[in-house]
């Protein structure tokens, strides 16, 4: 991939080495599937030959049913993305039909084919319960469990001398126990797979939300400053000074973007989060970009990094909202003080009070103030944002300096 300073010139080789890693070519996946198709086809053909060879001794019903179950197992093992419900359902239906139509006789050769089919059907039951959708897993799972439980009847009803009813029942119960174990292990692994998928999805969502919040909190703050400077230059301000401040704001926005992008990398050094030590510089830049008088009071000591970063974000968001929603504000008071076990942050302005959209955002959830509120509350603190009388707006937070645990 290209770095920030890379330029592609005429005649330069195109750096395509990273592209296949991100977007694999469709033909490569097809080429990778060819060996599996060949191997699966060869194994199924060998099973077919074995079934044909066993027909004279035990008949086509027993060998055909065993071949169908074995072929289904080979297909699911070779192609995990295949439709397991349909494949296993066909195999289970074939096994049930074979059990119903089989009339014997049952001997040791029949017992060998029966054992192979029982093992294969039990593994199929486990796979369909774990992999298939809810409805296909339920239908095919029930059919396969019944087929496995009924398989001993091929032996007990047709062996010479015939087994007793008690022996037939015990055989069915034992196979039913095996089917139950296959279902249980399949459901347990299905639960683990679902929990893992939810964890991955939640981690990705949290990462995307952190990325969006950083863009909103920091980049949007600098962009709003650039807009204010451009507007001031248009109405007769010092254009050269405005351009310098716009350039500085653009550089800070790029730096914030770099910090945000570095969050997505697993290796390499990472910049620490913004903290209250950077608050005076933030206030100075805000003071330079507008006409409002800004007063900062800081008696915060050295709060924990997460508390310091959250307080800094709150001030950034409050100042951004002053620019966006209260450009007529003449005074902004910022107080960050450590009082007892808590850090108190208050940002008050005297701009117009028609910012009801901020309150609606607070209840609806999202970025901006709702995101700050979530961070404060996650640290065990309290957050508030409301008008102050006929004119003005106040954002407050009380954040514990120590973990509540």
KOLMILUM-810658 format. One record per residue (C-alpha): x, y negated, z. Coordinates in steps of 0.2 Angstrom, whole numbers, plus 2048, in hexadecimal, padded with zeros to 3 digits. Layout:
<nodes>
XYZ;...
</nodes>
This chain:
<nodes>
800800800;8067EE7FD;80C7E380B;8087D180E;8167CB804;8167D87F6;8137D27E4;8107DC7D5;81A7D67C6;8197DB7B4;8247EA7B1;8257F07C3;8208027C7;80E8037CE;80F80A7E0;8028187DF;80A8247EB;7FE81E7F9;7EF81F7EE;7ED8327ED;7EE833800;7DF828803;7D582D7F4;7D983F7EE;7D68427DC;7C784D7D9;7D08597CE;7DC85E7DD;7CD8637E7;7C786E7D9;7D98757D7;7DA87A7E9;7C98837E8;7CE88E7DA;7D989A7E5;7CB89C7F1;7BF8A07E3;7CB8AD7DD;7CF8B57EE;7BD8B57F3;7B88BD7E2;7C58CA7E4;7C08CF7F6;7AE8D07F1;7B38DB7E2;7BC8E67ED;7AE8E87F9;7A28EC7EA;7AE8F97E4;7AE9017F6;79B9007F7;79A9097E6;7A79167EC;79C9197FC;78C91B7F3;78D92E7F0;78F931802;78392580B;77891E7FD;77790D7F5;76C906803;779907810;788902806;77E8F47FC;7788EC80D;78A8ED814;7918E5804;7858D7804;7898D3816;79B8D4813;79A8C9803;7908BC80D;79E8BB81A;7AC8B980D;7A28AB805;7A08A2815;7B28A481B;7B989F80A;7AD890807;7A8888818;79E87A80F;792887807;78088880C;78289481B;76F89581E;76B89B80D;77A8A780C;7778AF81D;7648AF81A;7668BA80A;7728C6813;7678C8822;7588CB817;7618D880E;7668E181E;7558E1825;74E8E8814;75B8F5815;7578FA827;7458FC822;747906812;755911818;75092381B;76092C81F;769937822;77592E82E;786936831;797930835;79A928824;78991E827;78F919838;79F912830;796907824;78A902832;7988FC83D;79F8F182F;78E8E982B;78B8E683E;79B8DD841;79A8D3831;7878CE835;78C8C9846;79A8BE840;78E8B6833;7818B3841;78F8A984B;79489F83B;78289A836;77D895848;78D88A848;78D883837;77C88282F;76F874832;763876840;75487D836;75F88982B;76988E83A;759892843;75189C835;7608A582F;7668A8841;7568B0846;7568BB837;7688C1839;7658C484C;7578CF848;7618D883B;76F8DB846;7648E1854;75B8ED849;76A8F4840;76C90384D;75C90A847;764910837;76E91C842;763920850;753924845;75C92E838;76A937841;76994A843;76494E850;75A93E852;75E933861;75193086E;746921870;75191B87E;76191D874;75A913866;755905872;76690587A;76E903869;7638F5864;7668EC875;7788ED874;7788E6862;76C8D9868;7788D4876;7868D2869;77A8C785E;7768BD86E;7898BA871;78C8B585F;77D8A8860;7848A2871;79689F86B;78F89785B;78488B865;792887871;79F883862;791879859;78E86F869;7A186B86A;7A1867857;79385B85A;79B853869;7AB851860;7A3849851;79983D85C;7AA838865;7B2835854;7A382A84F;7A382185F;7B681D85E;7B481784C;7A680C851;7AF80585F;7BE801854;7B37F9847;7AB7EF855;7BB7E985C;7C17E484B;7B17DA848;7B27D2859;7C47CD856;7C07C5845;7B17BC84D;7BA7B685C;7CA7B0855;7CA7AF843;7B97A7842;7BF79A850;7CE795844;7C3794835;7B678983E;7C577D842;7CA77D830;7B877882B;7B776A838;7C8763832;7C3764820;7B275B824;7BC74E82D;7C774B81F;7B9749813;7B173B81D;7C073081E;7CC73882A;7DE73A829;7DF74681B;7F174B81D;7F074E82F;7E075882C;7E976381F;7F776682B;7EA76C838;7E177682B;7F277F827;7F6782839;7E478983C;7E679482C;7F779B833;7EF79F843;7E07A883A;7ED7B2831;7F67B6841;7E57BC849;7E27C7839;7F37CF83B;7F07D384D;7DF7DA849;7E77E583A;7F47EB846;7E67F2851;7E37FF843;7F4806843;7F981484E;80C81184D;81780284F;8177F485C;8077EB860;8047D9866;7FC7D7877;7EB7D0878;7E87BE87A;7E87B788C;7E57A8897;7F77A2894;7F279D883;7E3793889;7EB78288A;7F1783878;7E0788873;7D877A87C;7E576E874;7E1774862;7CE772866;7D176086C;7DB75B85D;7CE762851;7BF758858;7B9749861;7B4752871;7BD74E881;7C375F888;7C776289A;7D07728A0;7D17788B2;7DC7888B4;7DF7908C5;7DF7A28C0;7EF7A98C6;7F47B98BC;7E47C38B9;7E57D58B2;7E87D589F;7D67DB89B;7CE7CD8A6;7DA7C089E;7D67C588C;7C37C5890;7C47B4898;7CE7AD889;7C17B587D;7B37AD886;7BB79B885;7BF79E872;7AD7A386F;7A6794879;7B0788870;7AC78F85F;79978D863;79C77B868;7A3778857;79578284E;78677D858;78B76D862;796762857;78F753860;796758871;7A174B879;7A7755888;7AC76788A;7B176D89C;7BB77D89D;7BE7858AF;7C87958B2;7CA7988C4;7CD7A78CF;7C27A78DE;7C47B58EA;7C27C68E1;7BB7BE8D1;7C17B48C2;7B47A68BE;7B479F8AC;7A87908A8;7A7787898;79B778898;79776C88A;78B75D888;785761876;773763871;76A771879;76177886A;76C78886A;75E79486D;7657A0860;7747A486C;7677AA879;75F7B586C;7707BC867;7737C087A;7637CB87A;7657D2869;7777D786B;7857D685E;7957CB85D;7997BA865;7917B7876;7897C9876;79A7D0873;7A27C6881;7947CA88D;7977DD88A;7A97DB88E;7A67D189E;7997DE8A3;7A47EC89F;7B17E58AB;7A37E48B9;7A07D28B7;7927C68B4;78E7BB8A5;7837AD8A1;77F7A0893;772793894;76D781892;77277489F;7637698A1;75E75D893;76F75D88B;77D76988B;78177C88C;78B787898;793798896;7997A08A6;7A07B08AB;7A67B88BC;7B27C68B9;7B97D18C7;7CC7D08C8;7CD7E28CE;7C57F28C7;7B47F68D0;7B98088D1;
</nodes>
